[in-house]
Amino acid sequence: MATIQSAAEISPLLAHLKGRTITALQVLGINSLKSASPPPEALAGEVVSAVEIVERIININTAGHLITFDLQRTGRVVLLEAAEPFRLAAGTTRPTVRLLMDDGSGLDLTEPAKTKRITATISAQPE
């Protein structure tokens, strides 16, 4: 069984997001998206202004939105140097969430079990 990533291990993976523009957020876990409005498509073009991790909860701020990922117990963050939108193909493992950035990089939030418990919540920032 893989070891659980600590906040100290995840923080450097998130640091490169600050100042980058989100091109897409794919929530691929069937029950993982916990908000309906705004939709993930609303994040395209938003610039990341701040990123923090507290215990196993990641908060990503943009001028218009707050994105919260709860990694639960076993979720892992994987930095992708070159990322494309996920497409199901033979032999591929589907991440629960994929965040794509304007520089071609991305993040996958993955889980070792078949039961997907990572959650994603998108909320509008107050005016």
C-alpha positions in Angstrom: 0.0 0.0 0.0 1.3 3.4 -0.9 2.1 5.8 1.9 -0.2 8.7 2.5 1.1 12.1 1.3 1.6 14.7 3.9 0.7 18.4 3.5 4.4 19.1 3.4 4.9 16.7 0.5 1.9 18.1 -1.4 2.6 21.8 -0.9 5.6 21.9 -3.3 3.5 20.2 -6.0 0.9 22.9 -5.7 3.3 25.9 -5.5 3.8 26.0 -9.3 0.1 26.7 -9.8 0.2 30.2 -8.5 0.1 32.7 -11.3 -0.8 30.1 -13.9 -4.1 30.1 -15.9 -6.5 27.1 -15.6 -7.4 25.7 -19.0 -9.7 22.9 -17.8 -10.8 21.0 -14.7 -12.0 17.4 -15.3 -13.8 15.7 -12.5 -13.8 12.1 -13.5 -15.0 10.4 -10.3 -18.7 9.8 -10.8 -19.7 11.1 -7.3 -16.7 13.5 -6.8 -18.2 16.8 -7.9 -20.1 18.2 -4.9 -21.4 21.4 -6.5 -23.4 22.1 -9.6 -23.0 25.8 -10.0 -20.7 27.1 -11.1 -19.7 24.2 -13.4 -16.0 23.2 -13.9 -16.1 24.8 -17.4 -16.4 28.2 -15.7 -12.8 27.9 -14.4 -11.2 28.0 -17.9 -9.2 31.2 -18.2 -9.1 31.9 -14.4 -5.6 32.8 -13.0 -4.6 31.0 -9.8 -4.0 33.7 -7.1 -3.4 31.5 -4.1 -3.0 27.8 -3.1 -3.0 26.3 0.3 -3.3 22.9 1.9 -4.6 22.3 5.4 -4.3 18.7 6.4 -5.8 16.9 3.4 -7.8 19.7 2.0 -6.5 21.8 -0.9 -7.9 25.3 -1.6 -7.2 27.0 -4.9 -8.2 30.6 -5.3 -8.8 32.6 -8.4 -10.4 36.1 -8.7 -13.8 34.5 -9.4 -13.7 31.1 -7.8 -12.6 28.9 -4.9 -11.9 25.3 -5.8 -11.7 22.9 -2.8 -10.4 19.3 -3.1 -10.7 17.0 -0.2 -8.2 14.2 -0.6 -9.9 12.1 2.2 -7.5 9.4 3.5 -5.8 7.9 0.5 -5.9 10.6 -2.2 -2.6 11.5 -3.8 -1.5 14.5 -5.8 0.6 13.8 -9.0 2.3 16.6 -10.8 2.2 16.2 -14.6 4.9 18.0 -16.6 2.9 17.5 -19.8 -0.8 17.0 -19.4 -3.7 16.6 -21.9 -7.4 16.2 -21.2 -8.0 12.7 -20.0 -9.4 10.2 -22.5 -10.2 6.7 -21.6 -8.0 4.2 -23.5 -7.0 0.6 -22.9 -4.4 0.3 -20.1 -4.9 3.8 -18.7 -5.8 4.5 -15.1 -8.4 7.2 -14.7 -7.6 9.9 -12.2 -10.5 11.2 -10.0 -9.7 14.8 -10.9 -7.4 16.4 -13.5 -6.5 20.1 -13.5 -4.9 21.4 -16.7 -2.8 24.6 -16.8 -1.9 27.0 -19.6 1.8 25.9 -19.6 0.8 22.3 -20.6 1.3 21.0 -17.0 -1.3 19.6 -14.8 -2.2 17.8 -11.6 -3.9 14.5 -11.2 -5.7 13.6 -8.0 -5.7 9.9 -7.7 -6.8 7.1 -5.4 -5.6 3.5 -5.1 -9.1 2.0 -4.5 -12.0 1.6 -6.8 -14.2 3.6 -4.5 -13.5 7.2 -5.3 -13.7 9.4 -2.2 -11.9 12.6 -3.3 -14.3 15.4 -3.5 -14.2 18.6 -5.6 -16.3 21.7 -4.7 -16.4 24.9 -6.8 -17.8 28.1 -5.4 -18.0 31.7 -6.6 -15.9 34.2 -4.8 -18.0 36.9 -3.0 -18.1 40.2 -5.0 
